[in-house]
Amino acid sequence: DKTTRIVSIWDQAIVSDNPPVGMEYGTEYNRTQINEALQSEDPLSIVPSTDEIGHGTMVAGIAGGNEVPESNFYGVAPDCEFLVVKLKPAKEYLKDFFFIPRGAVCFQETDLLRGIEYLYEKGISLNRPIVICVAVGSSQGAHDGLGTLSTYLSRIAGLSGNGVVVAAGN
């Protein structure tokens, strides 16, 4: 119907004067702006955030995709709404430091943590339960469940009304 189930998008890579409350970078787009973009002849002039890689769109489809009977497909929660965080790419000096090959998709753990914080805080401000799906990994941390990222996710998952799903595989 040309309307969105996305409540908001935080695109960490788009520089503007409209970061989310409490964040210092990126741009937040709300449902009204996204719906306006969907009705527009030039939607990217209103909401220029896109998924160039396709991974986030694929994960969102698995999580909440509409039923497609001819493909025998439906998402896990087809009636859900979405809060989206598009991570900004890792800084070049960090990629160099960790010997990440040129052209490889790589994000900073700090930006991932801020994204999770954004989702958690947004759930609180909306007064709604939330399931946070983390579908990117990190080679950093303790690898024993006691690192910063896993400890933070465990803390959030332990609070009433929150769920955390961490993808594995690839």
C-alpha positions in Angstrom: 0.0 0.0 0.0 3.1 2.2 -0.4 3.4 2.8 3.4 6.1 1.4 5.6 6.4 -0.8 8.6 9.7 1.0 9.5 9.2 3.1 12.6 12.6 4.8 12.1 16.0 4.4 10.4 19.3 5.5 11.9 21.8 5.7 9.1 25.1 6.2 10.8 26.9 7.2 7.6 24.7 10.1 6.5 26.0 13.3 7.9 23.3 15.9 8.9 22.0 18.0 11.7 19.5 15.3 12.5 21.2 12.5 14.5 19.0 10.5 16.9 18.6 12.0 20.4 21.6 11.2 22.4 23.8 10.3 19.4 26.4 12.5 17.9 26.5 11.3 14.3 24.4 9.9 11.5 20.8 10.8 10.5 17.5 9.6 11.8 14.5 9.2 9.5 11.0 8.7 10.9 8.0 6.8 9.6 6.4 10.1 8.2 9.6 10.9 6.2 9.8 7.3 4.9 6.2 7.3 3.9 6.6 10.6 2.1 9.6 9.1 0.3 7.6 6.1 -0.8 5.0 8.3 -2.3 7.6 10.5 -4.1 8.8 10.4 -7.7 12.3 10.7 -6.2 12.3 8.9 -2.9 16.1 9.1 -2.3 15.9 12.9 -2.3 13.8 12.6 0.9 15.4 9.5 2.5 18.7 8.8 0.9 19.5 5.7 3.0 19.9 2.5 0.9 21.2 -1.0 1.5 24.0 -1.3 -1.0 25.1 -4.7 0.2 21.6 -6.3 0.6 22.4 -8.2 3.8 20.2 -6.0 6.0 17.3 -6.3 3.6 17.6 -10.1 3.5 17.7 -10.3 7.3 14.7 -8.0 7.6 12.8 -10.2 5.1 13.5 -13.3 7.1 12.5 -11.6 10.3 9.3 -9.9 9.2 8.7 -10.5 5.5 5.2 -10.7 4.1 3.8 -14.0 3.0 4.6 -15.0 -0.6 2.4 -18.0 -1.2 3.8 -18.9 -4.6 7.3 -19.2 -3.1 6.1 -20.9 0.1 7.7 -18.0 2.1 6.8 -15.9 5.1 8.9 -14.1 7.6 9.1 -15.2 11.2 7.0 -12.2 12.4 5.2 -10.9 9.3 3.2 -8.3 11.2 6.1 -6.7 13.0 7.4 -3.2 12.6 11.0 -2.3 12.2 13.6 -0.1 13.8 16.6 0.0 11.5 20.2 0.8 12.1 22.5 1.1 9.0 26.0 0.8 10.3 28.6 3.1 8.9 31.7 1.4 7.5 34.8 1.0 9.8 37.4 3.8 9.6 40.2 3.1 7.2 42.9 3.3 9.9 41.1 0.6 11.9 40.8 -1.6 8.8 44.6 -1.2 8.2 45.4 -1.9 11.9 43.4 -5.1 11.8 44.6 -6.1 8.3 41.1 -6.1 6.8 41.4 -6.6 3.1 40.5 -3.6 0.8 36.9 -3.8 -0.2 35.9 -6.1 2.6 32.7 -5.3 4.4 33.7 -4.2 7.9 32.1 -2.3 10.8 33.3 -1.0 14.1 32.2 -2.7 17.3 31.6 0.7 18.8 29.1 1.6 16.1 27.4 -1.7 16.6 27.1 -1.0 20.3 25.7 2.4 19.7 23.2 0.9 17.2 22.1 -1.6 19.9 21.8 1.3 22.4 19.7 3.2 19.9 17.3 0.3 19.4 17.0 -0.4 23.1 16.3 3.3 23.9 13.8 3.5 21.0 11.9 0.6 22.4 11.7 2.3 25.8 10.5 5.6 24.3 7.8 3.7 22.3 6.8 1.8 25.4 6.8 -1.4 23.4 8.5 -4.8 23.6 11.5 -5.2 21.2 13.5 -7.9 19.6 16.9 -6.8 18.6 18.4 -8.9 15.7 22.2 -8.7 15.5 23.1 -10.1 12.1 26.7 -9.0 11.9 29.7 -10.5 13.8 32.9 -9.3 15.3 36.2 -11.0 15.7 37.0 -8.7 18.6 36.2 -9.4 22.2 36.8 -12.2 24.6 35.0 -15.0 22.7 33.9 -16.4 26.0 30.6 -14.5 26.4 32.2 -12.0 28.8 33.3 -9.3 26.3 31.7 -5.9 26.1 29.3 -6.7 23.2 28.1 -10.0 24.6 27.8 -8.6 28.2 25.7 -5.7 26.9 23.4 -7.9 24.8 22.9 -10.3 27.8 22.0 -7.3 30.0 19.4 -6.1 27.5 18.0 -9.6 26.9 17.6 -10.0 30.7 15.2 -7.0 31.0 11.5 -7.5 30.7 10.1 -6.9 27.2 13.3 -7.3 25.4 14.6 -10.1 23.2 17.9 -10.5 21.5 18.6 -12.7 18.5 22.2 -13.1 17.3 22.6 -14.7 13.8 25.2 -17.4 13.3 26.6 -19.0 10.3 27.7 -17.8 6.8 
